């Protein structure tokens, strides 16, 4: 097994699986829940999950934490106070760790943001999706446009100056002007980061069984081009396919994913990736169903999959080439344990075809447009 020179940065992903209502486009591990959430029971399960996996951290420092869902903002600030106390007891967490919580408007009463900040969360990702009341209804969101504005205002009042707003484009019946209006509504709040991504219909969703009529390719392209110009004018750059940030505010957690870093997994359905000192690299995932996760005795890891050396090239490129700036060629051997030399022929051809930049693992504008075709060359 090839040795990986040094270990990658380590992150932590925590999954909270419950939401108020399942959105028709959502293919994440989210489950509707009514009544009082089992906060203490879930905290106990997370503790047992963490203790069973302590060897995976091997004393390494956790650089970023991301709490996703579901709707993590359904959980109380007290839950997160206890969770972070638990994490600090058993993990080495960087003093400047980026700690992000996904929050959905419509689940946030007054004062909750202040509690989240006191608990140790220093970054928010606010799931707005659209500020258009008609589009929000089509997407099955539980909030309206006014609730979205109130949530962002409350976050800022609580002292969150580093936050992301999630927005979708390519929505049913959405025009270019509609999409630009959504961006303008978000930009007025001066976020540091925007996730602006196209709605896609995924299997095992309500939209898959009852497909909505989406804009045609010509309108999708017009929306993207107009939105790109608007965001660039506002000082944002697209450092990743659907992620836009002001200078110096790219999500460190997301960057670690795209740069083939490591991440621990806690919570129902969470996925992790670990590099071992002997050169092995492994993906693993947790019990998906919340009830099974809560009541599990013993390890909550339900599956493991080694990333064999012959699979690492494609895995690395699928991540790194999503980044607009790509990565330095030296990162490839550091993350995969493989030499770059055997790829010299493929890289030379892609550069001759103007799909890759001359001296970096970075797509050109043409390469971005044909990214899937480009990646096939690394199979």
Secondary structure, DSSP 8 states (H G I E B T S, - for coil): ----SS---EEEEEEE-EESS--TT--SS-EE--SS--HHHHHHHHHHHHHHTHHHHTT-EEEEEEEEES-GGGS-HHHHHHHHHHHHHHSEEEEEEEEEEEE-TTS--TTHHHHHHHHT--EEEEEEE-S-HHHHHHTT-S--HHHHHHHHHHHHHTT--SEEEEEEES-TT--HHHHHHHHHHHHTT--SEEEEEE----TTSHHHHS------HHHHHHHHHHHHHHHHHTT-EEEETTEEE-TT-S-HHHHHHHTT-EEEEESTT-EEEEE-TTS-EEEEEE--SHHHHHH--S--EEEEEE--HHHHHHHHHHHHTTBTT-B-THHHHHHHS--SGGGHHHHHHHHHTTSB-SSSB-B-HHHHHTHHHHHHTT-
